[in-house]
Amino acid sequence: MLQESSIDRSGSRFSPLVVVELASDTNQETIAWLLSRIRDRQQNGGAELLVEQMGPGVDAEEKENPNMFLIGASWQRLLDGAEEIGLFKEYKDGSMRGFTCSNKHNFKDFEGDGDNFLSMAECQYIIKHELDTLRAKDETHVPGHDSAKLYPGKSIVRRLQSKGILIQIFPLHENEELKRLSFSWYKRVKLSLQPLDEIRHYYGEGLALYFGFLEYFTFALMPMALIGVPYYLFDWEDYDKYVIFAAFNLVWCTVILEFWKRCSASLAYRWGTLSRKKAFEEPRPGFHGVLGFNPVTGREEPVYPNIKRQLRVYLVSVPFVLLCLYVSLYIMMIYFLMEGWALSVHAEEPTFWTEILLFIPSIIYAVVIEIMNLIYRYAAEFLTEWENHRLESSYQNHLVLKVLVFNFFNCFASLFYIAFVMQDMALLRQSLATLLITSQILNQFMEAFLPYWLQRRRNKKITRKIQKRNTLDEKQLPVIEQVRLEADMSTYLGTFDDYLELFLLFGYVSLFSCVYPLAAVLVVLNNITEVYSDAFKMCSVFKRPFSDPAANIGVWQLAFEAMSVIAVVTNCSLIGMSPQVKAYFQGSDQQLIFWTVAVEHALLAVKFILTFLIPDVPKHIQIQLARLEYESLEALKKRKMLETSELNKAEK
C-alpha cells in the first residue's frame, strides 16, 4: 500500500487507493451529498468507504482543482467487497476458489487479519465496484444540479459522469512496487519471459493477458522467422518457389491460435478468472432514453427502443462504412496510377534515382493508410456512440466490427488486388515490404519516441515540484504531490489499439508472407520493441488503469480466428497460382480451380475439426473445475438439509 496514510472525518486512518476528481465549479451541496453517500453504511444504501478531501498543492501559484478526494476502505470492508464481487483466491489445497469471509483462514495467503491478502489492484477494483453500484434512493435529481435527474436505482457515479460533474476516477500508483516491476519488466535488457504474474498483480488480468498474448505471438513467429531468413537469402529472385512456405503458413496460423486458447485458459485459471462469474452489466454512462422499467433488475432506468437503434445502424452506420470503403478503394486506384507512372519513368531511363522512385508510391500509400485509419477510428467512435448502445460490451463489439472491417480493407485490399487481379508477385513483394516497414516505423514513432518525449517533459515538471517542496512540510506532501502529478498523466484507453495492431501484423504474416519471407522477422523485431515501449508507457506515461478481471482476450480471439480462415483461402489460392502447380494442369484451368477449391475446403474442414479435437481448457484444469463444482453442489445440499432440519425442530 501507499506509505502515507490519510484520516477520514470519522477519525479512521486509511491508505488512499483511489482518487475522485469533481469539476472545480461543483456546488458544495452536491459535494456534501456525494461524500455522505460514499461514507454512509451499506444498510442505508451507502458505499461505506473512507474519504478525505485533498489539501492544496505544492505550488501555490498554480490553479489547482480543490475538488479532489482520496478514497480508501477498512480491511474488513475490502474483504466483504471481495466476497461480494466473487473474487477467486488460492486455497490451501492449491485450487482457486471464490473467497468468503466465513472461510477466510482456509485460503493460502490469509494470515492474521489478512492485511496483505488482497493486492492493491484488487482493493482498487473493489472500491471502483462499490462506487459504481452506489445508487440513488428517493432523490429526483442531484442536489445542487436540477438538470441532473435521478430516479430510484440509478447509478450515481454514471449520472455524475454523463453530466460532467465527475471528471475522472483513477487508482493511485504504488511507487515502490512500480519501481520493482519496472526494473524486472523493461529497465534492463534480458533474454527471459515477461513477469506476467507481477504484471497481473499490479495491473490486473486484462492487461496481463494482452502482454501474455504479445509474448506468445512473438514466440509463435519464431519458426516462421527461422524458415524465412534462409528462404529470403537463397530463393530471393525465384518467386515461383513459395508453395512450401504457403503450405507451412496454412498449418501455422491454425495451430498457434488453438494452443493460445489453452495457454490463455491456464493463465486465467492460475489467476482465478476462468470460472469467475461475470458481473451484471449496468447501462453505459452515455446511454439515454425514456424512463422505463427493467424487468430483470426491477428498477427504473432509461429505455431506448431497439428498432430505433437498428435503424441507426442499418440506415446510417452501414452506408457510412460502405462509403468509407469506396473512398479507400478510390485512393487505392490512385496508388496504382502512381505505381504505373513510377514504373514507366524507370523503364524509360533506369538510374539510381528511378530505383528509389519505385518505392515512393508505396511509402506515400502506407502513410495515407495510417492517416485514414486514424480518421476513420474517430468517425467509428462517434457513430457507435450515436447508436446509443445500452451496454459497454455491445458498444465495444459494434466498434470493433466497424474498425476491423475498414482496417482490413484499407490495409489489405491493394495486396489482394496485386496478388489475384494483376498476379504480379514481384510487385506484391515490394508493396508488402513497403507497407509493413512504413507502418512499423510510424507505430514506433507514436509508441516509443513520443511517449519518451512526454516522459522527459513530465520529469522536468517533477524536478521543479521537488525544488519547491524542499521549503515545505515533507510529511504532508508526498501523497498530495503524487495525486496532482498522476491526475495530469494521460489516461490509458485500454488494449483496443494494441490488439488491433497485432491483428494487422498477424494478417501481414499469415496472408502474404510466403512472397516476402522476412515479414515474420520484421514482426518479431517489432513485437520485441513493442514489449518495451508498452511497458514503459504503462509504468511512466499513463495513469494506472483499474484492474479488468478478464478470462480471455474476448472478441479479439474471434477476430484472429476469422483472419486465419481468410489466410487458408489466400494461401491455397497463391499455391494454385504458382507455376509449379499450374504445370500439373496444363491447358485445364477448370481442373486447377476445382482442385484448388477442393483442397481449400478440405483444409478448412481440418481446421474446424482441430478446433473441436484440441480442448480449449487443459484436462487437469477441467478436472479441477469439475471437482470444485461437485464440492459446491454437495455443500449446497448439506446447507439445505440443515435448514430443513432446523425448520422441522422449530415447528415441533
Salt bridges, closest charged atoms under 4 A:
ASP8 OD1 - ARG39 NE 3.12
GLU48 OE2 - ARG41 NH1 3.97
ASP59 OD2 - LYS468 NZ 2.91
GLU62 OE1 - LYS465 NZ 3.35
GLU64 OE2 - LYS465 NZ 3.93
GLU64 OE1 - ARG484 NE 3.91
GLU84 OE2 - ARG77 NH1 3.70
GLU90 OE2 - LYS108 NZ 3.71
ASP93 OD2 - ARG97 NH2 2.90
ASP93 OD2 - ARG627 NH2 3.55
GLU122 OE1 - LYS89 NZ 3.09
GLU122 OE2 - ARG200 NH2 3.60
GLU130 OE1 - ARG77 NH2 2.73
GLU130 OE2 - HIS129 ND1 3.70
ASP132 OD2 - LYS128 NZ 2.78
GLU139 OE2 - ARG37 NH1 3.22
ASP146 OD1 - HIS141 NE2 3.28
GLU176 OE2 - LYS179 NZ 3.90
GLU177 OE2 - HIS201 ND1 2.96
ASP197 OD1 - ARG270 NH2 2.96
GLU205 OE2 - ARG200 NE 2.99
ASP238 OD2 - LYS241 NZ 3.43
GLU258 OE2 - LYS261 NZ 3.44
GLU282 OE2 - ARG135 NH2 2.34
GLU282 OE2 - ARG299 NH2 3.38
GLU301 OE2 - ARG390 NH2 2.88
GLU355 OE2 - HIS346 NE2 3.61
GLU381 OE2 - ARG377 NE 2.92
GLU385 OE1 - ARG284 NH2 2.88
GLU387 OE1 - HIS389 NE2 2.64
GLU387 OE2 - LYS402 NZ 2.88
GLU392 OE1 - ARG284 NE 3.17
GLU481 OE1 - ARG469 NH1 3.63
ASP488 OD2 - LYS461 NZ 2.65
ASP497 OD1 - ARG377 NH1 2.16
ASP534 OD1 - LYS537 NZ 3.38
GLU561 OE2 - LYS261 NZ 3.19
GLU600 OE2 - HIS601 ND1 3.44
ASP616 OD1 - LYS261 NZ 3.53
GLU631 OE1 - ARG97 NH2 2.92
GLU631 OE2 - ARG627 NE 3.94
GLU634 OE2 - LYS637 NZ 3.68
GLU643 OE2 - ARG639 NE 3.58
